[in-house]
Amino acid sequence: NFGTRRISVTAGGSVRSATEALSYNIPLLSALLPQNHAAMGPVSFTVSGASFTVRDYTLRARAGGTAAEFSDWQSDTSVRVRSSMGVGGTLRVVVTAGVSGGSVTEALSYDVGALSTVWYANRATTGSLSIIVAGTALGHSTFTARARVGGSACEASLWIADSALLCRTAAGNFGTRRISVTAGGSVRSATEALSYNIPLLSALLPQNHAAMGPVSFTVSGASFTVRDYTLRARAGGTAAEFSDWQSDTSVRVRSSMGVGGTLRVVVTAGVSGGSVTEALSYDVGALSTVWYANRATTGSLSIIVAGTALGHSTFTARARVGGSACEASLWIADSALLCRTAAGNFGTRRI
């Protein structure tokens, strides 16, 4: 069982030799039973093949890179092996006899296991908080078990037992995430296993603003993330001109101009959003003067309505006289609107 050997011939007092003249068959592995095993505890299996030598003086076996706890030679075609514990995946099995070795790939596998429960599955966006991941076949010691949430590795992974792992989560703001645990060369995962708090809005100061020009205000709340990489705000259906993250509990917002009424304010962080209704209002304004306030009954004559907070462009300003809309409404400025009146004969009317 020593591979290739030299042959020497002596005749009289002289020796003749030839190197690498004779070889022995290397061990040949053909079958392994059983092939799959639970990850708990050492596992025993029988390797069948040929050329395992005619006695037990040098035969050894290993699974992957780990030597078997013991190898029991039974015959030239059979070896009984007890391998150490494993943590999933498929391994090569090697049998050496003398200086020769034979192997078979994908011969031995361990159960991959699964994740079953996550304790403390909802966390603040600030991170550095611990969760416990429970499952099966998570490894027999702390040397390989690691966890991640979504695409981010846990800040620390502490192996507790074959069925539990402690993970200290990183900061996050992406709603519900997958948790994956690697042990050895295999991965166990559970979808929608961990969630982060959505943004919570509690106050907005100041709440009311003049209709002229962009307005700035501070939104207070919680879970606005620990950095400024994705946070955005809007008032009503209009995105803020800019959103300045200040802390996990405060955002400074500059909103565009408005024309009255009360609006919802929404803050999004990552893929999550929180909102508060009736949070932001603009001055409604008032009418002060009507130029050319007396008109002929024929209509199609123009008047100018003066006031405040009449809008910042022509896209929404409209006027009516009594119950009749003006034939045309032309926005002039935030303080003036031109109205071409319809025909009328009702004395004094509201505008």
Contacts in CASP RR format, 6 or more apart in sequence:
PFRMAT RR
TARGET T0000
AUTHOR 0000-0000-0000
METHOD contacts of the structure
MODEL  1
NFGTRRISVTAGGSVRSATEALSYNIPLLSALLPQNHAAMGPVSFTVSGA
SFTVRDYTLRARAGGTAAEFSDWQSDTSVRVRSSMGVGGTLRVVVTAGVS
GGSVTEALSYDVGALSTVWYANRATTGSLSIIVAGTALGHSTFTARARVG
GSACEASLWIADSALLCRTAAGNFGTRRISVTAGGSVRSATEALSYNIPL
LSALLPQNHAAMGPVSFTVSGASFTVRDYTLRARAGGTAAEFSDWQSDTS
VRVRSSMGVGGTLRVVVTAGVSGGSVTEALSYDVGALSTVWYANRATTGS
LSIIVAGTALGHSTFTARARVGGSACEASLWIADSALLCRTAAGNFGTRR
I
1 24 0 8 1.000
1 51 0 8 1.000
1 53 0 8 1.000
1 58 0 8 1.000
1 97 0 8 1.000
1 98 0 8 1.000
1 99 0 8 1.000
1 100 0 8 1.000
2 24 0 8 1.000
2 98 0 8 1.000
2 99 0 8 1.000
2 100 0 8 1.000
3 23 0 8 1.000
3 24 0 8 1.000
3 26 0 8 1.000
3 99 0 8 1.000
3 100 0 8 1.000
4 20 0 8 1.000
4 21 0 8 1.000
4 22 0 8 1.000
4 23 0 8 1.000
5 20 0 8 1.000
5 21 0 8 1.000
5 22 0 8 1.000
5 23 0 8 1.000
5 24 0 8 1.000
6 17 0 8 1.000
6 18 0 8 1.000
6 19 0 8 1.000
6 20 0 8 1.000
6 21 0 8 1.000
7 17 0 8 1.000
7 18 0 8 1.000
7 21 0 8 1.000
7 22 0 8 1.000
8 15 0 8 1.000
8 16 0 8 1.000
8 17 0 8 1.000
9 15 0 8 1.000
9 16 0 8 1.000
9 17 0 8 1.000
10 16 0 8 1.000
24 51 0 8 1.000
24 100 0 8 1.000
25 50 0 8 1.000
25 51 0 8 1.000
26 51 0 8 1.000
26 97 0 8 1.000
26 100 0 8 1.000
26 101 0 8 1.000
26 102 0 8 1.000
27 49 0 8 1.000
27 50 0 8 1.000
27 51 0 8 1.000
27 52 0 8 1.000
27 95 0 8 1.000
27 96 0 8 1.000
27 97 0 8 1.000
27 100 0 8 1.000
27 101 0 8 1.000
27 102 0 8 1.000
28 49 0 8 1.000
28 50 0 8 1.000
28 51 0 8 1.000
28 102 0 8 1.000
29 47 0 8 1.000
29 48 0 8 1.000
29 49 0 8 1.000
29 93 0 8 1.000
29 95 0 8 1.000
29 102 0 8 1.000
29 103 0 8 1.000
29 104 0 8 1.000
29 107 0 8 1.000
30 48 0 8 1.000
30 49 0 8 1.000
30 50 0 8 1.000
30 104 0 8 1.000
31 47 0 8 1.000
31 48 0 8 1.000
31 49 0 8 1.000
32 45 0 8 1.000
32 46 0 8 1.000
32 47 0 8 1.000
32 48 0 8 1.000
32 93 0 8 1.000
32 104 0 8 1.000
32 107 0 8 1.000
32 108 0 8 1.000
33 45 0 8 1.000
33 46 0 8 1.000
33 48 0 8 1.000
34 45 0 8 1.000
35 45 0 8 1.000
35 107 0 8 1.000
35 108 0 8 1.000
35 109 0 8 1.000
36 109 0 8 1.000
36 110 0 8 1.000
36 111 0 8 1.000
37 43 0 8 1.000
37 45 0 8 1.000
37 108 0 8 1.000
37 109 0 8 1.000
37 110 0 8 1.000
37 111 0 8 1.000
38 110 0 8 1.000
38 111 0 8 1.000
38 137 0 8 1.000
39 85 0 8 1.000
39 86 0 8 1.000
39 87 0 8 1.000
39 88 0 8 1.000
39 110 0 8 1.000
39 111 0 8 1.000
39 113 0 8 1.000
39 136 0 8 1.000
39 137 0 8 1.000
39 139 0 8 1.000
39 140 0 8 1.000
39 162 0 8 1.000
40 85 0 8 1.000
40 137 0 8 1.000
40 140 0 8 1.000
40 162 0 8 1.000
41 85 0 8 1.000
41 140 0 8 1.000
42 69 0 8 1.000
42 82 0 8 1.000
42 83 0 8 1.000
42 84 0 8 1.000
42 85 0 8 1.000
43 82 0 8 1.000
43 83 0 8 1.000
43 85 0 8 1.000
43 86 0 8 1.000
43 110 0 8 1.000
44 80 0 8 1.000
44 81 0 8 1.000
44 82 0 8 1.000
44 83 0 8 1.000
45 80 0 8 1.000
45 81 0 8 1.000
45 83 0 8 1.000
45 108 0 8 1.000
46 74 0 8 1.000
46 78 0 8 1.000
46 79 0 8 1.000
46 80 0 8 1.000
46 81 0 8 1.000
47 61 0 8 1.000
47 78 0 8 1.000
47 79 0 8 1.000
47 80 0 8 1.000
47 81 0 8 1.000
47 93 0 8 1.000
47 95 0 8 1.000
48 77 0 8 1.000
48 78 0 8 1.000
49 77 0 8 1.000
49 78 0 8 1.000
50 76 0 8 1.000
50 77 0 8 1.000
51 76 0 8 1.000
51 97 0 8 1.000
52 59 0 8 1.000
52 73 0 8 1.000
52 75 0 8 1.000
52 76 0 8 1.000
52 77 0 8 1.000
52 78 0 8 1.000
52 79 0 8 1.000
52 95 0 8 1.000
52 97 0 8 1.000
53 59 0 8 1.000
53 73 0 8 1.000
53 76 0 8 1.000
53 97 0 8 1.000
53 98 0 8 1.000
54 76 0 8 1.000
55 73 0 8 1.000
56 72 0 8 1.000
56 73 0 8 1.000
58 96 0 8 1.000
58 97 0 8 1.000
58 98 0 8 1.000
59 71 0 8 1.000
59 73 0 8 1.000
59 79 0 8 1.000
59 95 0 8 1.000
59 96 0 8 1.000
59 97 0 8 1.000
59 98 0 8 1.000
60 67 0 8 1.000
60 68 0 8 1.000
60 71 0 8 1.000
60 95 0 8 1.000
60 96 0 8 1.000
61 67 0 8 1.000
61 68 0 8 1.000
61 71 0 8 1.000
61 79 0 8 1.000
61 81 0 8 1.000
61 83 0 8 1.000
61 93 0 8 1.000
61 94 0 8 1.000
61 95 0 8 1.000
61 96 0 8 1.000
62 68 0 8 1.000
62 93 0 8 1.000
62 94 0 8 1.000
63 81 0 8 1.000
63 83 0 8 1.000
63 84 0 8 1.000
63 91 0 8 1.000
63 92 0 8 1.000
63 93 0 8 1.000
63 107 0 8 1.000
63 108 0 8 1.000
64 91 0 8 1.000
64 92 0 8 1.000
64 93 0 8 1.000
64 94 0 8 1.000
64 108 0 8 1.000
65 91 0 8 1.000
66 83 0 8 1.000
66 84 0 8 1.000
68 81 0 8 1.000
68 82 0 8 1.000
68 83 0 8 1.000
68 84 0 8 1.000
69 82 0 8 1.000
69 83 0 8 1.000
69 84 0 8 1.000
70 81 0 8 1.000
70 82 0 8 1.000
71 79 0 8 1.000
71 80 0 8 1.000
71 81 0 8 1.000
71 95 0 8 1.000
72 79 0 8 1.000
72 80 0 8 1.000
72 81 0 8 1.000
72 82 0 8 1.000
73 79 0 8 1.000
74 80 0 8 1.000
79 95 0 8 1.000
81 93 0 8 1.000
83 108 0 8 1.000
85 139 0 8 1.000
85 140 0 8 1.000
86 110 0 8 1.000
86 139 0 8 1.000
86 140 0 8 1.000
87 110 0 8 1.000
87 137 0 8 1.000
87 138 0 8 1.000
87 139 0 8 1.000
87 140 0 8 1.000
87 144 0 8 1.000
87 145 0 8 1.000
87 183 0 8 1.000
87 184 0 8 1.000
87 185 0 8 1.000
87 186 0 8 1.000
88 109 0 8 1.000
88 110 0 8 1.000
88 111 0 8 1.000
88 112 0 8 1.000
88 113 0 8 1.000
88 137 0 8 1.000
88 183 0 8 1.000
88 184 0 8 1.000
88 185 0 8 1.000
88 186 0 8 1.000
89 109 0 8 1.000
89 110 0 8 1.000
89 112 0 8 1.000
89 184 0 8 1.000
89 185 0 8 1.000
89 186 0 8 1.000
90 106 0 8 1.000
90 107 0 8 1.000
90 108 0 8 1.000
90 109 0 8 1.000
91 106 0 8 1.000
91 107 0 8 1.000
91 108 0 8 1.000
91 109 0 8 1.000
92 103 0 8 1.000
92 104 0 8 1.000
92 105 0 8 1.000
92 106 0 8 1.000
92 107 0 8 1.000
93 103 0 8 1.000
93 104 0 8 1.000
93 107 0 8 1.000
93 108 0 8 1.000
94 101 0 8 1.000
94 102 0 8 1.000
94 103 0 8 1.000
95 101 0 8 1.000
95 102 0 8 1.000
95 103 0 8 1.000
96 102 0 8 1.000
110 137 0 8 1.000
111 136 0 8 1.000
111 137 0 8 1.000
112 137 0 8 1.000
112 186 0 8 1.000
112 187 0 8 1.000
112 188 0 8 1.000
113 135 0 8 1.000
113 136 0 8 1.000
113 137 0 8 1.000
113 138 0 8 1.000
113 188 0 8 1.000
114 135 0 8 1.000
114 136 0 8 1.000
114 137 0 8 1.000
114 188 0 8 1.000
114 190 0 8 1.000
115 133 0 8 1.000
115 134 0 8 1.000
115 135 0 8 1.000
115 179 0 8 1.000
115 181 0 8 1.000
115 188 0 8 1.000
115 189 0 8 1.000
115 190 0 8 1.000
115 193 0 8 1.000
116 134 0 8 1.000
116 135 0 8 1.000
116 136 0 8 1.000
116 190 0 8 1.000
117 133 0 8 1.000
117 134 0 8 1.000
117 135 0 8 1.000
118 131 0 8 1.000
118 132 0 8 1.000
118 133 0 8 1.000
118 134 0 8 1.000
118 179 0 8 1.000
118 190 0 8 1.000
118 193 0 8 1.000
118 194 0 8 1.000
119 131 0 8 1.000
119 132 0 8 1.000
119 134 0 8 1.000
120 129 0 8 1.000
120 130 0 8 1.000
120 131 0 8 1.000
120 132 0 8 1.000
121 131 0 8 1.000
121 193 0 8 1.000
121 194 0 8 1.000
121 195 0 8 1.000
122 194 0 8 1.000
122 195 0 8 1.000
122 196 0 8 1.000
122 197 0 8 1.000
123 129 0 8 1.000
123 131 0 8 1.000
123 169 0 8 1.000
123 194 0 8 1.000
123 195 0 8 1.000
123 196 0 8 1.000
123 197 0 8 1.000
124 196 0 8 1.000
124 197 0 8 1.000
124 223 0 8 1.000
125 171 0 8 1.000
125 172 0 8 1.000
125 173 0 8 1.000
125 196 0 8 1.000
125 197 0 8 1.000
125 223 0 8 1.000
125 224 0 8 1.000
125 225 0 8 1.000
125 226 0 8 1.000
125 248 0 8 1.000
125 269 0 8 1.000
126 171 0 8 1.000
126 226 0 8 1.000
126 248 0 8 1.000
127 155 0 8 1.000
127 169 0 8 1.000
127 170 0 8 1.000
127 171 0 8 1.000
127 172 0 8 1.000
127 226 0 8 1.000
128 155 0 8 1.000
128 168 0 8 1.000
128 169 0 8 1.000
128 170 0 8 1.000
128 171 0 8 1.000
129 168 0 8 1.000
129 169 0 8 1.000
130 166 0 8 1.000
130 167 0 8 1.000
130 168 0 8 1.000
130 169 0 8 1.000
131 166 0 8 1.000
131 167 0 8 1.000
131 169 0 8 1.000
131 194 0 8 1.000
132 160 0 8 1.000
132 164 0 8 1.000
132 165 0 8 1.000
132 166 0 8 1.000
132 167 0 8 1.000
133 147 0 8 1.000
133 164 0 8 1.000
133 165 0 8 1.000
133 166 0 8 1.000
133 167 0 8 1.000
133 179 0 8 1.000
133 181 0 8 1.000
133 193 0 8 1.000
134 163 0 8 1.000
134 164 0 8 1.000
135 163 0 8 1.000
135 164 0 8 1.000
135 188 0 8 1.000
136 162 0 8 1.000
136 163 0 8 1.000
137 162 0 8 1.000
137 183 0 8 1.000
137 188 0 8 1.000
138 145 0 8 1.000
138 159 0 8 1.000
138 161 0 8 1.000
138 162 0 8 1.000
138 163 0 8 1.000
138 164 0 8 1.000
138 165 0 8 1.000
138 181 0 8 1.000
138 183 0 8 1.000
138 188 0 8 1.000
139 145 0 8 1.000
139 159 0 8 1.000
139 162 0 8 1.000
139 183 0 8 1.000
139 184 0 8 1.000
140 162 0 8 1.000
141 159 0 8 1.000
142 158 0 8 1.000
142 159 0 8 1.000
144 182 0 8 1.000
144 183 0 8 1.000
144 184 0 8 1.000
144 185 0 8 1.000
145 157 0 8 1.000
145 159 0 8 1.000
145 165 0 8 1.000
145 181 0 8 1.000
145 182 0 8 1.000
145 183 0 8 1.000
145 184 0 8 1.000
146 153 0 8 1.000
146 154 0 8 1.000
146 157 0 8 1.000
146 181 0 8 1.000
146 182 0 8 1.000
146 183 0 8 1.000
147 153 0 8 1.000
147 154 0 8 1.000
147 157 0 8 1.000
147 165 0 8 1.000
147 167 0 8 1.000
147 179 0 8 1.000
147 180 0 8 1.000
147 181 0 8 1.000
147 182 0 8 1.000
148 154 0 8 1.000
148 179 0 8 1.000
148 180 0 8 1.000
149 167 0 8 1.000
149 169 0 8 1.000
149 170 0 8 1.000
149 177 0 8 1.000
149 178 0 8 1.000
149 179 0 8 1.000
149 194 0 8 1.000
150 174 0 8 1.000
150 177 0 8 1.000
150 178 0 8 1.000
150 179 0 8 1.000
150 180 0 8 1.000
152 170 0 8 1.000
152 172 0 8 1.000
153 170 0 8 1.000
154 167 0 8 1.000
154 168 0 8 1.000
154 169 0 8 1.000
154 170 0 8 1.000
155 168 0 8 1.000
155 169 0 8 1.000
155 170 0 8 1.000
156 166 0 8 1.000
156 167 0 8 1.000
156 168 0 8 1.000
157 165 0 8 1.000
157 166 0 8 1.000
157 167 0 8 1.000
157 168 0 8 1.000
158 165 0 8 1.000
158 166 0 8 1.000
158 167 0 8 1.000
159 165 0 8 1.000
159 166 0 8 1.000
160 166 0 8 1.000
165 181 0 8 1.000
167 179 0 8 1.000
169 194 0 8 1.000
171 225 0 8 1.000
171 226 0 8 1.000
171 227 0 8 1.000
172 196 0 8 1.000
172 225 0 8 1.000
172 226 0 8 1.000
173 196 0 8 1.000
173 223 0 8 1.000
173 225 0 8 1.000
173 230 0 8 1.000
173 269 0 8 1.000
173 270 0 8 1.000
173 271 0 8 1.000
173 272 0 8 1.000
174 196 0 8 1.000
174 270 0 8 1.000
174 271 0 8 1.000
174 272 0 8 1.000
175 195 0 8 1.000
175 196 0 8 1.000
175 198 0 8 1.000
175 270 0 8 1.000
175 271 0 8 1.000
175 272 0 8 1.000
176 192 0 8 1.000
176 193 0 8 1.000
176 194 0 8 1.000
176 195 0 8 1.000
177 192 0 8 1.000
177 193 0 8 1.000
177 194 0 8 1.000
177 195 0 8 1.000
177 196 0 8 1.000
178 189 0 8 1.000
178 190 0 8 1.000
178 191 0 8 1.000
178 192 0 8 1.000
178 193 0 8 1.000
179 189 0 8 1.000
179 190 0 8 1.000
179 193 0 8 1.000
179 194 0 8 1.000
180 187 0 8 1.000
180 188 0 8 1.000
180 189 0 8 1.000
181 187 0 8 1.000
181 188 0 8 1.000
181 189 0 8 1.000
182 188 0 8 1.000
196 223 0 8 1.000
196 272 0 8 1.000
197 222 0 8 1.000
197 223 0 8 1.000
198 223 0 8 1.000
198 269 0 8 1.000
198 272 0 8 1.000
198 273 0 8 1.000
198 274 0 8 1.000
199 221 0 8 1.000
199 222 0 8 1.000
199 223 0 8 1.000
199 224 0 8 1.000
199 267 0 8 1.000
199 268 0 8 1.000
199 269 0 8 1.000
199 272 0 8 1.000
199 273 0 8 1.000
199 274 0 8 1.000
200 221 0 8 1.000
200 222 0 8 1.000
200 223 0 8 1.000
200 274 0 8 1.000
201 219 0 8 1.000
201 220 0 8 1.000
201 221 0 8 1.000
201 265 0 8 1.000
201 267 0 8 1.000
201 274 0 8 1.000
201 275 0 8 1.000
201 276 0 8 1.000
201 279 0 8 1.000
202 220 0 8 1.000
202 221 0 8 1.000
202 222 0 8 1.000
202 276 0 8 1.000
203 219 0 8 1.000
203 220 0 8 1.000
203 221 0 8 1.000
204 217 0 8 1.000
204 218 0 8 1.000
204 219 0 8 1.000
204 220 0 8 1.000
204 265 0 8 1.000
204 276 0 8 1.000
204 279 0 8 1.000
204 280 0 8 1.000
205 217 0 8 1.000
205 218 0 8 1.000
205 220 0 8 1.000
206 217 0 8 1.000
207 217 0 8 1.000
207 279 0 8 1.000
207 280 0 8 1.000
207 281 0 8 1.000
208 280 0 8 1.000
208 281 0 8 1.000
208 282 0 8 1.000
208 283 0 8 1.000
209 215 0 8 1.000
209 217 0 8 1.000
209 258 0 8 1.000
209 280 0 8 1.000
209 281 0 8 1.000
209 282 0 8 1.000
209 283 0 8 1.000
210 282 0 8 1.000
210 283 0 8 1.000
210 309 0 8 1.000
211 257 0 8 1.000
211 258 0 8 1.000
211 259 0 8 1.000
211 260 0 8 1.000
211 282 0 8 1.000
211 283 0 8 1.000
211 285 0 8 1.000
211 308 0 8 1.000
211 309 0 8 1.000
211 311 0 8 1.000
211 312 0 8 1.000
211 334 0 8 1.000
212 257 0 8 1.000
212 309 0 8 1.000
212 334 0 8 1.000
213 257 0 8 1.000
213 312 0 8 1.000
214 241 0 8 1.000
214 254 0 8 1.000
214 255 0 8 1.000
214 256 0 8 1.000
214 257 0 8 1.000
215 254 0 8 1.000
215 255 0 8 1.000
215 257 0 8 1.000
215 258 0 8 1.000
215 282 0 8 1.000
216 252 0 8 1.000
216 253 0 8 1.000
216 254 0 8 1.000
216 255 0 8 1.000
217 252 0 8 1.000
217 253 0 8 1.000
217 255 0 8 1.000
217 280 0 8 1.000
218 246 0 8 1.000
218 250 0 8 1.000
218 251 0 8 1.000
218 252 0 8 1.000
218 253 0 8 1.000
219 233 0 8 1.000
219 250 0 8 1.000
219 251 0 8 1.000
219 252 0 8 1.000
219 253 0 8 1.000
219 265 0 8 1.000
219 267 0 8 1.000
220 249 0 8 1.000
220 250 0 8 1.000
221 249 0 8 1.000
221 250 0 8 1.000
222 248 0 8 1.000
222 249 0 8 1.000
223 248 0 8 1.000
223 269 0 8 1.000
224 231 0 8 1.000
224 245 0 8 1.000
224 247 0 8 1.000
224 248 0 8 1.000
224 249 0 8 1.000
224 250 0 8 1.000
224 251 0 8 1.000
224 267 0 8 1.000
224 269 0 8 1.000
225 231 0 8 1.000
225 245 0 8 1.000
225 248 0 8 1.000
225 269 0 8 1.000
225 270 0 8 1.000
226 248 0 8 1.000
227 245 0 8 1.000
228 244 0 8 1.000
228 245 0 8 1.000
230 268 0 8 1.000
230 269 0 8 1.000
230 270 0 8 1.000
231 243 0 8 1.000
231 245 0 8 1.000
231 251 0 8 1.000
231 267 0 8 1.000
231 268 0 8 1.000
231 269 0 8 1.000
231 270 0 8 1.000
232 239 0 8 1.000
232 240 0 8 1.000
232 243 0 8 1.000
232 267 0 8 1.000
232 268 0 8 1.000
233 239 0 8 1.000
233 240 0 8 1.000
233 243 0 8 1.000
233 251 0 8 1.000
233 253 0 8 1.000
233 255 0 8 1.000
233 265 0 8 1.000
233 266 0 8 1.000
233 267 0 8 1.000
233 268 0 8 1.000
234 240 0 8 1.000
234 265 0 8 1.000
234 266 0 8 1.000
235 253 0 8 1.000
235 255 0 8 1.000
235 256 0 8 1.000
235 263 0 8 1.000
235 264 0 8 1.000
235 265 0 8 1.000
235 279 0 8 1.000
235 280 0 8 1.000
236 263 0 8 1.000
236 264 0 8 1.000
236 265 0 8 1.000
236 266 0 8 1.000
236 280 0 8 1.000
237 263 0 8 1.000
238 255 0 8 1.000
238 256 0 8 1.000
240 253 0 8 1.000
240 254 0 8 1.000
240 255 0 8 1.000
240 256 0 8 1.000
241 254 0 8 1.000
241 255 0 8 1.000
241 256 0 8 1.000
242 253 0 8 1.000
242 254 0 8 1.000
243 251 0 8 1.000
243 252 0 8 1.000
243 253 0 8 1.000
243 267 0 8 1.000
244 251 0 8 1.000
244 252 0 8 1.000
244 253 0 8 1.000
244 254 0 8 1.000
245 251 0 8 1.000
246 252 0 8 1.000
251 267 0 8 1.000
253 265 0 8 1.000
255 280 0 8 1.000
257 311 0 8 1.000
257 312 0 8 1.000
258 282 0 8 1.000
258 311 0 8 1.000
258 312 0 8 1.000
259 282 0 8 1.000
259 309 0 8 1.000
259 310 0 8 1.000
259 311 0 8 1.000
259 312 0 8 1.000
259 316 0 8 1.000
260 281 0 8 1.000
260 282 0 8 1.000
260 283 0 8 1.000
260 284 0 8 1.000
260 285 0 8 1.000
260 309 0 8 1.000
261 281 0 8 1.000
261 282 0 8 1.000
261 284 0 8 1.000
262 278 0 8 1.000
262 279 0 8 1.000
262 280 0 8 1.000
262 281 0 8 1.000
263 278 0 8 1.000
263 279 0 8 1.000
263 280 0 8 1.000
263 281 0 8 1.000
264 275 0 8 1.000
264 276 0 8 1.000
264 277 0 8 1.000
264 278 0 8 1.000
264 279 0 8 1.000
265 275 0 8 1.000
265 276 0 8 1.000
265 279 0 8 1.000
265 280 0 8 1.000
266 273 0 8 1.000
266 274 0 8 1.000
266 275 0 8 1.000
267 273 0 8 1.000
267 274 0 8 1.000
267 275 0 8 1.000
268 274 0 8 1.000
282 309 0 8 1.000
283 308 0 8 1.000
283 309 0 8 1.000
284 309 0 8 1.000
285 307 0 8 1.000
285 308 0 8 1.000
285 309 0 8 1.000
285 310 0 8 1.000
286 307 0 8 1.000
286 308 0 8 1.000
286 309 0 8 1.000
287 305 0 8 1.000
287 306 0 8 1.000
287 307 0 8 1.000
287 351 0 8 1.000
288 306 0 8 1.000
288 307 0 8 1.000
288 308 0 8 1.000
289 305 0 8 1.000
289 306 0 8 1.000
289 307 0 8 1.000
290 303 0 8 1.000
290 304 0 8 1.000
290 305 0 8 1.000
290 306 0 8 1.000
290 351 0 8 1.000
291 303 0 8 1.000
291 304 0 8 1.000
291 306 0 8 1.000
292 301 0 8 1.000
292 302 0 8 1.000
292 303 0 8 1.000
292 304 0 8 1.000
293 303 0 8 1.000
295 301 0 8 1.000
295 303 0 8 1.000
295 341 0 8 1.000
297 343 0 8 1.000
297 344 0 8 1.000
297 345 0 8 1.000
298 343 0 8 1.000
299 327 0 8 1.000
299 340 0 8 1.000
299 341 0 8 1.000
299 342 0 8 1.000
299 343 0 8 1.000
299 344 0 8 1.000
300 327 0 8 1.000
300 340 0 8 1.000
300 341 0 8 1.000
300 342 0 8 1.000
300 343 0 8 1.000
301 340 0 8 1.000
301 341 0 8 1.000
302 338 0 8 1.000
302 339 0 8 1.000
302 340 0 8 1.000
302 341 0 8 1.000
303 338 0 8 1.000
303 339 0 8 1.000
303 341 0 8 1.000
303 351 0 8 1.000
304 332 0 8 1.000
304 336 0 8 1.000
304 337 0 8 1.000
304 338 0 8 1.000
304 339 0 8 1.000
305 319 0 8 1.000
305 336 0 8 1.000
305 337 0 8 1.000
305 338 0 8 1.000
305 339 0 8 1.000
305 351 0 8 1.000
306 335 0 8 1.000
306 336 0 8 1.000
307 335 0 8 1.000
307 336 0 8 1.000
308 334 0 8 1.000
308 335 0 8 1.000
309 334 0 8 1.000
310 317 0 8 1.000
310 331 0 8 1.000
310 333 0 8 1.000
310 334 0 8 1.000
310 335 0 8 1.000
310 336 0 8 1.000
310 337 0 8 1.000
311 317 0 8 1.000
311 331 0 8 1.000
311 334 0 8 1.000
312 334 0 8 1.000
313 331 0 8 1.000
314 330 0 8 1.000
314 331 0 8 1.000
317 329 0 8 1.000
317 331 0 8 1.000
317 337 0 8 1.000
318 325 0 8 1.000
318 326 0 8 1.000
318 329 0 8 1.000
319 325 0 8 1.000
319 326 0 8 1.000
319 329 0 8 1.000
319 337 0 8 1.000
319 339 0 8 1.000
319 351 0 8 1.000
320 326 0 8 1.000
320 351 0 8 1.000
321 339 0 8 1.000
321 341 0 8 1.000
321 342 0 8 1.000
321 349 0 8 1.000
321 350 0 8 1.000
321 351 0 8 1.000
322 346 0 8 1.000
322 349 0 8 1.000
322 350 0 8 1.000
322 351 0 8 1.000
324 342 0 8 1.000
324 344 0 8 1.000
325 342 0 8 1.000
326 339 0 8 1.000
326 340 0 8 1.000
326 341 0 8 1.000
326 342 0 8 1.000
327 340 0 8 1.000
327 341 0 8 1.000
327 342 0 8 1.000
328 338 0 8 1.000
328 339 0 8 1.000
328 340 0 8 1.000
329 337 0 8 1.000
329 338 0 8 1.000
329 339 0 8 1.000
329 340 0 8 1.000
330 337 0 8 1.000
330 338 0 8 1.000
330 339 0 8 1.000
331 337 0 8 1.000
331 338 0 8 1.000
332 338 0 8 1.000
339 351 0 8 1.000
END
